[in-house]
Amino acid sequence: MTQDWTVRRVPAADGAAIVLRSLGDGPGVVVVHGGGVTIDSYRRLAIRLADRFTVHLYNRRGRADAAARAEPYDGEQDIDDLAALLAYTGARNVIGHSAGGFLALSAAARPLPIDRLALYDPAVAVNGLTPSAWLPGARQAAADGDIPRALALVSAGINTHSAASRLPLGFQIAMCKLLLRTSIGRTMGDLLPSTLDESALIHRHDGPPEQWSGVEAEVLLACGAAGPPYYRPSIEALAGVMPHARTLVVPKAGHDALNRAPQHLVDALASFFTAGSVREATA
């Protein structure tokens, strides 16, 4: 399918412009991207869904063409921007990835008008399952301007399944220096202070899954079988308290699977957005 992206400027609640890029035909799906990246990482996903849905991408505050982010960061502006986009597009389907999953779930808990919410590796801290010991050291390194060290501490702290996380820190720092020479590494490095602020917010909300039990949307809680091991028990705990939730473990998928958009994951998302509801199946 060959289509052109539609680019529009949507007014936010504070008067800033949200640059919205849309592709495809069919019901609208808004993608809330993760930390340390921009929408460029989700274009493949949009293209592969665009034969069935109109996919809406936008950069969250402080990234690329987005407006500046309010400080201190509390996530409220991100939720307000999502509300503005839902109102503008009429979309009722949302995909959230990583930190974007936490923000999208927070929006659904308000509640914003979200009918179906698909979360992939959502960075929602539950019952202390998500590691956080790395965060103070990473924030201090970033504050000191030592981005390679900060990035190494982040990577080792969250990628607990990776063999690289068990290498001596000096080797990991050297690897991060090489990564920072690439375009995606430079983006991650530039955004790292913001990413760490998001991580701190997420961990401040760590607690029992019951705090999310009021979410009434249909929710697909997905994680990658080849990704960090704490996502699976986290999404299972969340699904246990949400009234209309289901889980999905995606074979051979890592944390970046949503960016890579393998066909089996794309098809699973499409099926979720078009299938009958959990409440109908269990009625």
C-alpha positions in Angstrom: 0.0 0.0 0.0 1.4 3.4 -1.0 0.1 6.3 1.0 1.2 9.7 2.1 1.4 10.8 5.7 -1.0 13.5 6.7 0.6 16.2 8.9 -1.6 18.4 11.1 -1.0 20.8 14.0 -3.3 20.1 16.9 -3.7 22.7 19.7 -2.8 21.4 23.1 -4.5 22.5 26.4 -1.6 25.0 27.1 -1.8 26.5 23.6 1.3 24.6 22.2 1.0 22.8 18.9 1.2 19.0 18.8 2.5 17.9 15.4 0.3 14.9 14.4 1.3 12.5 11.6 -1.3 10.1 10.4 -1.3 7.2 8.0 -3.9 4.7 6.7 -7.6 4.1 6.5 -10.0 2.8 9.1 -10.5 3.2 12.9 -8.0 5.5 14.5 -5.2 4.3 16.7 -3.0 6.7 18.7 0.5 5.5 19.5 2.1 6.8 22.8 5.8 6.1 22.3 8.4 5.1 24.8 11.2 7.0 26.5 14.5 7.7 24.8 13.1 7.7 21.3 11.0 9.6 18.8 8.2 8.6 16.5 10.8 7.6 13.9 11.1 4.3 15.8 7.4 3.5 15.2 7.0 4.3 11.5 7.3 0.6 10.5 4.5 -0.2 12.9 2.3 2.5 11.4 2.9 1.3 7.9 2.1 -2.3 8.7 -1.2 -1.3 10.5 -2.2 1.3 7.9 -4.1 -1.1 5.7 -6.6 -1.6 8.5 -6.4 1.5 10.7 -5.6 5.2 10.6 -2.4 5.3 12.8 -1.6 8.6 14.5 2.0 9.3 15.6 3.2 12.3 17.6 6.4 13.2 19.5 5.9 13.6 23.2 7.0 16.9 24.8 10.7 17.7 24.6 11.4 15.6 21.5 12.1 16.6 17.9 9.2 18.8 16.7 7.3 18.7 20.0 7.0 21.7 22.3 9.1 22.0 25.4 8.2 20.0 28.4 7.0 21.6 31.7 9.3 21.1 34.6 9.3 19.5 37.1 8.0 16.5 35.2 4.9 14.9 36.5 3.4 13.3 33.4 0.3 15.5 33.5 1.2 17.4 30.3 1.6 14.0 28.4 -1.8 13.0 29.5 -3.3 16.3 28.6 -1.8 16.0 25.1 -3.2 12.6 24.6 -6.6 13.9 25.6 -6.3 16.6 23.0 -5.4 14.1 20.3 -8.2 11.8 21.2 -10.7 14.7 21.0 -9.2 16.0 17.7 -9.0 12.6 15.9 -12.0 10.9 17.4 -9.8 7.8 17.9 -10.7 5.5 20.8 -7.9 3.0 20.4 -4.4 3.6 21.9 -1.1 1.8 21.8 1.4 2.5 24.6 5.0 1.2 24.7 7.3 1.2 27.7 7.0 4.5 29.5 4.3 5.4 27.0 2.4 2.4 28.4 2.5 3.9 31.8 1.2 7.2 30.5 -1.5 5.6 28.4 -2.7 3.5 31.3 -2.7 6.6 33.6 -4.8 8.3 30.9 -7.3 5.4 30.8 -7.6 5.5 34.6 -8.7 9.2 34.6 -10.7 8.1 32.6 -10.0 9.5 29.1 -12.3 8.2 26.3 -10.2 5.1 25.5 -12.2 2.0 24.4 -9.3 -0.3 23.7 -5.8 0.0 25.1 -2.9 -2.2 23.9 0.2 -2.0 26.0 3.5 -3.6 25.0 6.1 -4.0 27.7 4.4 -1.3 29.8 6.7 0.3 32.3 4.1 0.0 35.1 5.8 -0.8 38.4 3.9 -3.4 40.3 4.7 -4.9 43.7 8.4 -4.0 43.4 8.9 -6.3 40.4 10.5 -3.7 38.2 14.2 -3.1 39.2 14.9 0.4 40.4 18.2 0.2 42.3 20.1 1.5 39.2 18.1 4.8 39.1 19.9 7.0 41.6 23.3 6.2 40.2 22.1 6.8 36.6 20.5 10.1 37.6 23.7 11.3 39.3 25.8 10.3 36.3 23.5 12.2 34.0 23.5 15.3 36.3 27.4 15.1 36.2 27.3 15.1 32.4 28.6 11.6 32.2 26.0 10.3 29.7 28.0 7.1 28.7 28.1 6.0 32.3 24.4 6.9 32.9 23.4 5.0 29.8 25.4 2.0 30.9 23.7 2.0 34.3 20.3 2.3 32.7 20.9 -0.5 30.2 22.3 -2.9 32.9 19.6 -2.0 35.3 16.6 -2.7 33.0 18.0 -5.3 30.7 18.5 -7.9 33.4 18.1 -10.7 31.0 21.0 -9.6 28.8 24.5 -11.1 29.0 25.9 -7.6 28.4 24.4 -6.4 31.7 26.8 -8.8 33.5 29.9 -7.4 31.9 32.2 -5.2 33.9 30.9 -1.6 34.0 33.9 -0.3 32.2 33.2 -2.5 29.2 29.5 -1.4 29.2 30.5 2.2 29.3 32.8 1.7 26.3 30.0 0.0 24.4 27.7 3.0 25.2 30.3 5.4 23.9 30.2 3.5 20.6 26.4 3.5 20.7 26.3 7.3 21.2 28.1 7.7 17.9 25.1 6.3 16.0 22.0 8.4 15.2 19.7 6.3 17.6 22.4 6.5 20.3 22.6 10.2 20.0 18.9 10.5 20.4 18.9 8.3 23.4 21.8 10.3 24.9 20.1 13.6 24.3 16.8 12.4 25.8 18.4 10.5 28.7 17.7 13.1 31.4 14.0 13.2 30.4 13.9 9.4 30.3 15.3 9.2 33.8 12.6 11.7 35.0 10.0 9.4 33.5 11.5 6.4 35.2 11.5 8.2 38.6 7.8 9.1 38.1 7.0 5.4 37.2 8.8 4.1 40.3 7.0 6.7 42.5 3.8 4.9 41.5 5.1 1.4 42.3 2.6 -0.5 44.4 -0.2 -3.0 44.4 -1.9 -3.6 41.1 -5.2 -2.7 42.6 -4.4 1.0 42.0 -5.3 0.3 38.4 -8.4 -1.8 39.0 -10.7 1.1 37.9 -9.6 1.0 34.3 -12.7 0.1 32.3 -11.2 0.0 28.8 -10.6 -3.2 27.0 -6.9 -3.8 27.7 -4.3 -6.0 26.0 -1.3 -6.4 28.2 1.5 -7.8 26.0 5.2 -8.5 26.7 8.0 -10.1 24.7 9.1 -13.6 25.6 12.7 -12.6 24.9 12.6 -9.4 26.8 13.2 -8.4 30.4 11.7 -11.1 32.7 9.8 -8.8 35.0 7.2 -7.7 32.4 5.4 -11.0 32.4 4.5 -11.1 36.1 3.8 -7.4 36.1 1.2 -7.7 33.3 -0.3 -10.8 34.8 -0.8 -9.0 38.1 -2.4 -6.1 36.3 -4.7 -8.4 34.3 -5.8 -10.0 37.5 -7.4 -6.8 38.8 -8.6 -5.1 35.6 -12.1 -6.1 34.7 -11.6 -6.3 30.9 -8.0 -7.2 30.4 -6.1 -10.1 28.8 -2.4 -10.9 28.5 -0.3 -11.9 25.5 3.3 -13.1 25.6 4.8 -12.6 22.1 7.2 -15.3 21.0 10.8 -14.4 20.1 10.1 -10.7 20.9 12.3 -8.3 22.8 11.5 -4.9 24.2 11.9 -3.3 20.8 9.5 -5.6 19.1 6.8 -2.9 18.7 9.4 -0.9 16.8 10.4 -3.8 14.6 6.7 -4.7 14.1 6.9 -8.4 13.2 3.8 -9.5 11.4 2.6 -11.8 14.2 2.6 -8.9 16.6 1.0 -6.5 14.1 -1.7 -9.1 13.5 -2.3 -9.6 17.2 -2.8 -5.9 17.7 -5.1 -5.7 14.7 -7.2 -8.6 16.1 -7.4 -7.0 19.5 -8.7 -3.7 18.1 -11.4 -5.5 16.0 -12.3 -8.5 18.2 -15.2 -8.9 20.6 -14.7 -7.7 24.1 -13.5 -9.5 27.2 -16.7 -8.5 29.0 -18.7 -10.1 26.1 -16.6 -13.3 26.2 -17.1 -13.7 30.0 -20.7 -12.6 30.2 
